[in-house]
């Protein structure tokens, strides 16, 4: 089997499951990973025969992709904000929309040596990207999952950043005493209702951790309300940045504005209301 044969085989297997453009990107990612080539090197290697061990690995990983497993979980990493992050079944896959959240926060921080609290870290992609691009900040990042925190810590070390990771159930206010008094809070919390599960794609619903996707009490404002309570109880906190469920974005905006915060909604690349910035 040549590299070109592998490309054709993988495309044929994935085209029924994904749009052609997405399948093409996945095939390139898969073979570049296996053969340790960049995209140009892959194109130049189309006539090369795969080594037996590479063919065996290709067939095994392709089988995982055909099962619906996301490419990032198959490869074990994802790219985010120009950095590489390990991913596993305990964490959500970093998404392009969340890069926009990081961009908004970095614009707010500028050169200020602020203290930042992140609620719900997952892979650590937000915290690490912020610290990498604004090294003067002090950042504490919390999550209820110790497995996620272990991975986030590994990602911080891999990307040469220092983040204080703390295992904490933020919804339990008795835990707040151990958190830093932050200037800014950022969060991409669970925000999907269980009723929305039926419309979700299998490669998300079947593989990504439900605890990081779904609110626990069918309240779309669950985490946003708690973050507001936290911010209102900490005079130092002057800004909050949140990634939103677009279906309830206007409700989240009202929640913060009714509490006296000046709030702005930003749309993502797909023209959905995705980010809330709130100030006082």
Secondary structure as GFF3:
##gff-version 3
##sequence-region A 1 280
A	DSSP	alpha_helix	3	14	.	.	.	ID=ss1
A	DSSP	alpha_helix	20	35	.	.	.	ID=ss2
A	DSSP	alpha_helix	39	44	.	.	.	ID=ss3
A	DSSP	alpha_helix	52	66	.	.	.	ID=ss4
A	DSSP	alpha_helix	71	75	.	.	.	ID=ss5
A	DSSP	beta_strand	77	80	.	.	.	ID=ss6
A	DSSP	beta_strand	83	86	.	.	.	ID=ss7
A	DSSP	alpha_helix	96	109	.	.	.	ID=ss8
A	DSSP	beta_strand	115	119	.	.	.	ID=ss9
A	DSSP	alpha_helix	125	133	.	.	.	ID=ss10
A	DSSP	beta_strand	138	143	.	.	.	ID=ss11
A	DSSP	alpha_helix	146	158	.	.	.	ID=ss12
A	DSSP	beta_strand	164	167	.	.	.	ID=ss13
A	DSSP	three_ten_helix	173	178	.	.	.	ID=ss14
A	DSSP	beta_strand	184	187	.	.	.	ID=ss15
A	DSSP	three_ten_helix	194	199	.	.	.	ID=ss16
A	DSSP	alpha_helix	202	205	.	.	.	ID=ss17
A	DSSP	alpha_helix	210	213	.	.	.	ID=ss18
A	DSSP	alpha_helix	222	232	.	.	.	ID=ss19
A	DSSP	beta_strand	239	243	.	.	.	ID=ss20
A	DSSP	three_ten_helix	246	248	.	.	.	ID=ss21
A	DSSP	alpha_helix	249	258	.	.	.	ID=ss22
A	DSSP	beta_strand	262	267	.	.	.	ID=ss23
A	DSSP	beta_strand	273	279	.	.	.	ID=ss24
###
